[in-house]
Amino acid sequence: MTEKRKGARSIKDIPPDILNQLNKGEIETANLTEWLAVDQRLLLENLLLQNDRKEYLIPVLENINQLKKQTVNSINETIGIGLLNLALKNKDDEFLSKLSTHQADLVRCWAAYTIGRNNDLQFKEKLDKIQLFASDSHFGVREICWMAVRPDIARNLEESIDILSIWTMHGNENVRRFASESTRPRGVWCEHIDALKQNPGLGLEILEPLRSDSSRYVQDSVGNWLNDASKSQPEFVVEICDEWLRESPTKETQYIVKKALRTIKK
C-alpha cells in the first residue's frame, strides 16, 4: 500500500507537477488546500477530451460563466448538473457511470450531483445510489454528496429519517456520519431545515443510535447536530443531553454532549 501523500499548506507551495496531475484528473487531492487549488474548468476539459465528449465542454462552461457567484462549491454543482443534463439528453449512461468511479475526487463530486439532481430518480433510489459516495474514502466527496441530496432530504423529511435511521447501523462510519450530517437543522454551506429547527425531536430516530458511536467522526457530527438545534430549542437539547448522560455514561456520549452544549450559556 502506498503511503498517503501529504498536501501543501498553501496553494503557492503546491509543486507544479502535482497541480498538473490534479488538473488532469490523474490523482486525488490530498487536503483542502489542493481541493481549492484545482482548476475545475481545466479538469473538466481534460476529462471530456479523455472520454471523447469534447462537445459537452462549451455548454457547461457557459453555465459556469452565468453564475453570479463563482465559488468552488457553486462551480462543482454547476458542472455536475451540466453533465447530468447533457448525458440525459444524449442517453449517455456510460459516461455517467464512469464519473462515479473516477480516480479524481472532484470528478466523483460532480458525479454525486448527477445523482442528487436527477429528477428521473425516485427519492429512495437517490439515497440508495448516493450511499456509494457517502462511504467514499475522500473527505471532499463525502461533504459534497450530502449537499447534493440535501434539498430532497428537506422536502421528504419523514421518509429521509426512516431511511437514514437504518444507515445509523451501517458498518462504515462514513455512512453513519452521513445520516447525521445530511439532516443537521442548520448545516454548513446549505439551507436550513426549518422543521428540524422548530422540532428537533423529529431527528431522534437518527441521533439516538449514534449517541455512543465509537467513531470520533460520527461523534463530531452528532454533537454539531444538537448544537445546531440548541440555537432554536436550547431546552430540548439540554434535556436530551441529560437523558443521554444518565442512560449512557460513556466517554463517547460525554464528548458528544460537551460539543452539543458548547454555545448554550449556563
C-alpha positions as CSV (number, residue, x, y, z in Angstrom):
1,M,0.0,0.0,0.0
2,T,1.4,3.4,-1.0
3,E,1.9,6.0,1.7
4,K,-0.7,8.7,1.8
5,R,0.6,11.9,0.1
6,K,0.7,15.0,2.3
7,G,-0.6,18.1,0.6
8,A,1.0,21.5,0.7
9,R,-0.2,24.0,3.3
10,S,-0.7,26.9,0.9
11,I,-1.7,27.0,-2.8
12,K,1.6,28.6,-3.8
13,D,3.5,25.7,-2.3
14,I,1.9,23.0,-4.4
15,P,4.6,21.6,-6.8
16,P,3.7,22.3,-10.5
17,D,3.8,18.6,-11.4
18,I,1.3,17.8,-8.6
19,L,-1.0,20.6,-9.7
20,N,-0.7,19.4,-13.3
21,Q,-1.7,15.9,-12.3
22,L,-4.6,17.2,-10.3
23,N,-5.9,19.2,-13.2
24,K,-5.6,16.2,-15.5
25,G,-7.6,14.1,-13.0
26,E,-4.7,11.7,-12.5
27,I,-4.5,11.9,-8.7
28,E,-6.8,12.8,-5.8
29,T,-6.4,16.0,-3.8
30,A,-4.5,15.3,-0.5
31,N,-6.1,18.1,1.5
32,L,-8.4,21.1,1.4
33,T,-5.6,23.4,0.0
34,E,-5.2,21.2,-3.0
35,W,-9.0,20.8,-3.3
36,L,-9.4,24.6,-3.6
37,A,-6.4,24.9,-6.0
38,V,-7.8,22.6,-8.7
39,D,-8.9,24.4,-11.9
40,Q,-12.3,22.7,-12.3
41,R,-12.7,24.1,-15.8
42,L,-9.4,22.7,-16.9
43,L,-10.1,19.4,-15.1
44,L,-13.5,19.3,-17.0
45,E,-11.8,19.9,-20.3
46,N,-9.3,17.2,-19.7
47,L,-11.9,14.7,-18.6
48,L,-14.1,15.3,-21.6
49,L,-11.1,15.1,-24.0
50,Q,-10.0,11.8,-22.4
51,N,-13.6,10.4,-22.9
52,D,-14.3,11.8,-26.4
53,R,-17.0,14.1,-25.1
54,K,-15.5,17.4,-26.2
55,E,-18.9,18.6,-27.3
56,Y,-20.1,18.8,-23.7
57,L,-17.5,21.4,-22.8
58,I,-18.9,24.7,-24.2
59,P,-22.4,24.3,-22.8
60,V,-21.1,23.5,-19.2
61,L,-18.6,26.4,-19.4
62,E,-21.4,28.8,-20.4
63,N,-23.4,27.7,-17.4
64,I,-20.4,28.4,-15.1
65,N,-19.9,31.9,-16.7
66,Q,-23.6,32.7,-15.9
67,L,-23.1,32.1,-12.2
68,K,-23.4,35.3,-10.1
69,K,-21.1,33.9,-7.5
70,Q,-18.3,31.6,-8.6
71,T,-17.1,29.5,-5.7
72,V,-15.6,26.1,-5.6
73,N,-18.9,24.7,-4.5
74,S,-21.1,26.6,-7.0
75,I,-18.8,25.6,-9.9
76,N,-18.8,22.0,-8.6
77,E,-22.6,21.9,-8.6
78,T,-22.9,23.6,-11.9
79,I,-20.6,21.1,-13.6
80,G,-22.3,18.1,-12.1
81,I,-25.8,19.3,-13.2
82,G,-24.5,20.3,-16.6
83,L,-23.0,16.9,-17.2
84,L,-26.2,15.3,-15.9
85,N,-28.4,17.2,-18.3
86,L,-26.1,16.6,-21.3
87,A,-25.8,12.9,-20.5
88,L,-29.6,12.5,-20.1
89,K,-30.2,14.4,-23.4
90,N,-27.8,12.1,-25.2
91,K,-28.8,8.9,-23.3
92,D,-25.2,8.7,-22.3
93,D,-25.4,6.4,-19.2
94,E,-22.0,5.0,-20.0
95,F,-20.3,8.4,-19.3
96,L,-22.2,9.0,-16.1
97,S,-21.2,5.6,-14.7
98,K,-17.5,6.4,-15.4
99,L,-17.7,9.6,-13.4
100,S,-18.9,7.7,-10.2
101,T,-15.7,5.6,-10.1
102,H,-13.2,8.1,-11.4
103,Q,-9.8,8.3,-9.7
104,A,-10.1,12.1,-9.2
105,D,-12.2,13.1,-6.2
106,L,-13.6,16.3,-7.8
107,V,-14.9,14.2,-10.7
108,R,-16.7,12.0,-8.1
109,C,-18.1,15.1,-6.5
110,W,-19.6,16.1,-9.9
111,A,-21.0,12.5,-10.1
112,A,-22.7,13.0,-6.8
113,Y,-24.7,15.9,-8.3
114,T,-25.6,13.7,-11.3
115,I,-27.5,11.6,-8.8
116,G,-28.7,14.2,-6.3
117,R,-30.2,16.4,-9.0
118,N,-31.5,13.7,-11.3
119,N,-35.3,14.2,-11.3
120,D,-35.8,10.9,-13.1
121,L,-34.9,9.1,-9.9
122,Q,-37.3,8.3,-7.1
123,F,-36.1,9.7,-3.7
124,K,-35.3,6.4,-2.2
125,E,-33.3,5.5,-5.3
126,K,-31.3,8.7,-5.0
127,L,-30.4,7.8,-1.4
128,D,-29.5,4.2,-2.3
129,K,-27.2,5.5,-5.1
130,I,-25.7,8.2,-3.0
131,Q,-24.5,5.7,-0.4
132,L,-21.6,4.9,-2.6
133,F,-20.4,8.5,-2.3
134,A,-21.2,8.7,1.4
135,S,-18.8,5.8,2.0
136,D,-16.1,7.4,-0.2
137,S,-12.6,7.5,1.2
138,H,-12.2,11.1,0.2
139,F,-13.4,13.9,2.5
140,G,-14.5,16.2,-0.4
141,V,-16.7,13.6,-1.9
142,R,-18.4,12.9,1.4
143,E,-19.1,16.6,2.0
144,I,-20.4,17.2,-1.5
145,C,-22.7,14.1,-1.6
146,W,-24.9,15.1,1.3
147,M,-25.2,18.6,-0.2
148,A,-26.3,17.1,-3.5
149,V,-29.3,15.4,-1.8
150,R,-30.0,17.9,0.9
151,P,-32.8,19.7,-0.9
152,D,-34.6,16.3,-1.4
153,I,-34.0,15.4,2.2
154,A,-35.6,18.6,3.4
155,R,-38.6,18.1,1.1
156,N,-39.0,14.4,2.1
157,L,-38.1,14.7,5.7
158,E,-40.2,11.9,7.2
159,E,-39.1,9.4,4.5
160,S,-35.5,10.6,4.9
161,I,-35.5,9.9,8.6
162,D,-37.0,6.5,8.1
163,I,-34.3,5.5,5.6
164,L,-31.3,7.2,7.3
165,S,-32.1,5.8,10.7
166,I,-31.3,2.4,9.1
167,W,-28.0,3.8,7.9
168,T,-27.0,4.5,11.6
169,M,-26.4,0.8,11.9
170,H,-24.1,0.6,8.9
171,G,-20.6,-0.9,9.4
172,N,-18.9,2.0,7.7
173,E,-18.5,5.1,9.9
174,N,-18.8,7.4,6.9
175,V,-22.2,6.1,6.1
176,R,-23.3,6.5,9.7
177,R,-22.0,10.1,9.7
178,F,-23.9,10.9,6.5
179,A,-27.2,10.1,8.3
180,S,-26.4,12.7,10.9
181,E,-24.6,15.3,8.8
182,S,-27.1,15.4,6.0
183,T,-30.0,16.2,8.4
184,R,-28.4,18.8,10.5
185,P,-31.0,21.5,11.2
186,R,-28.7,24.4,10.2
187,G,-25.8,22.6,8.5
188,V,-22.9,24.3,6.8
189,W,-23.0,25.8,3.2
190,C,-26.6,24.8,2.8
191,E,-30.2,25.9,3.5
192,H,-31.6,25.2,7.0
193,I,-34.3,22.6,7.6
194,D,-36.9,24.7,9.4
195,A,-38.9,21.6,10.6
196,L,-35.9,20.3,12.5
197,K,-35.0,23.8,13.8
198,Q,-38.5,24.1,15.3
199,N,-38.9,20.4,16.3
200,P,-35.5,18.7,16.6
201,G,-37.2,15.7,18.3
202,L,-38.0,14.5,14.8
203,G,-34.3,13.7,14.3
204,L,-34.0,11.5,17.4
205,E,-34.6,8.4,15.3
206,I,-31.2,9.1,13.7
207,L,-29.4,10.6,16.7
208,E,-30.3,8.0,19.4
209,P,-28.5,5.0,17.8
210,L,-25.4,7.2,17.4
211,R,-25.2,8.7,20.9
212,S,-22.3,6.5,21.9
213,D,-20.8,5.8,18.5
214,S,-17.2,4.6,18.6
215,S,-16.2,6.9,15.7
216,R,-15.0,10.4,16.5
217,Y,-16.1,11.5,13.0
218,V,-19.6,10.4,13.8
219,Q,-19.5,11.9,17.3
220,D,-18.5,15.3,15.9
221,S,-21.4,15.3,13.6
222,V,-24.0,14.3,16.3
223,G,-22.6,17.0,18.6
224,N,-22.8,19.5,15.8
225,W,-26.4,18.4,15.0
226,L,-27.5,19.0,18.6
227,N,-25.5,22.3,18.7
228,D,-27.5,23.4,15.6
229,A,-30.7,22.5,17.4
230,S,-29.6,24.3,20.6
231,K,-29.7,27.7,18.8
232,S,-33.5,27.5,18.4
233,Q,-34.5,24.9,21.0
234,P,-32.0,25.0,23.9
235,E,-34.3,23.4,26.5
236,F,-34.8,20.4,24.3
237,V,-31.1,19.9,23.8
238,V,-30.3,20.2,27.5
239,E,-33.0,17.7,28.3
240,I,-31.7,15.2,25.7
241,C,-28.1,15.6,26.8
242,D,-29.1,15.0,30.5
243,E,-31.0,11.9,29.5
244,W,-28.1,10.5,27.4
245,L,-25.6,11.0,30.2
246,R,-27.9,9.2,32.6
247,E,-28.6,6.3,30.3
248,S,-25.3,6.1,28.5
249,P,-22.4,7.5,30.7
250,T,-19.7,6.6,28.2
251,K,-16.8,8.8,27.2
252,E,-18.2,8.9,23.7
253,T,-21.5,10.2,24.9
254,Q,-19.8,12.7,27.2
255,Y,-17.8,14.0,24.2
256,I,-20.9,14.4,22.1
257,V,-22.8,16.2,24.9
258,K,-19.9,18.6,25.5
259,K,-19.9,19.5,21.8
260,A,-23.7,19.8,21.8
261,L,-23.9,22.2,24.7
262,R,-20.9,24.4,23.7
263,T,-22.9,27.5,22.8
264,I,-25.6,27.3,25.5
265,K,-24.9,29.9,28.1
266,K,-25.0,28.3,31.5
